[in-house]
């Protein structure tokens, strides 16, 4: 059966649009935009994250907040990923924990999301900076950098997820 030219053209347009949509889906699930499609370098990511963490440092904790007037842990992670890597993450720590690839604690790299289950609190998330440090929001200190191997965080560590292609 011979199809009219408009039908073939319409099918090609649909395939092209579907292909473009697929790129957006891949970005939304955690692929960082990077020239040439190459993986980001861990040192480059650490440098960017530490600079951004310094800009956020001291921002007060505010449940449900997502800006420099006040931010909670998942809002901080969401904003930093959006601003630095162009990646849109879900809003809550629980939803964020469903993204990316699970990473062993011993294999953490800068940019990995680290999750905790502190007592009497909702899930907690931060971003691993490298060399044992992670940035997160503390209810007392606001945005701060802590040691992942401190007795408190070691005790309440839950899991880690890799979003960036390192």
C-alpha angles and dihedrals in degrees: 000000000000116000123211117255092246090059093053091045091050091051092051091050090050091051092048093050091046089052091051090049090053091060090056092050091052090051092049093054093056118286114139117225109243131163113264092009091269122147119264117253115245092227092052091049092047091051093050093046095049091050091050092045088054090053091052095040113124095016103145123250114254121170108239092011123135107174141063092276087067137331140185125218099268092042090055092050091046093050096045093049091047095047098042104033107016090240121141112214126186118267104246131061090235091053091045090053088063092062131082132010122311112251129198114243090239090057100050117145131189110284096030114133113237120203131201138184105213116186116269093005138096117256114299128215136188138164120254110234099186134257092060096304129120132180119227142138119270119200089226104034102029115217108006144151117246137179114257090209095056112121093250098049093038090055094050100038112133112171146316133230131200115219101161121074098243 
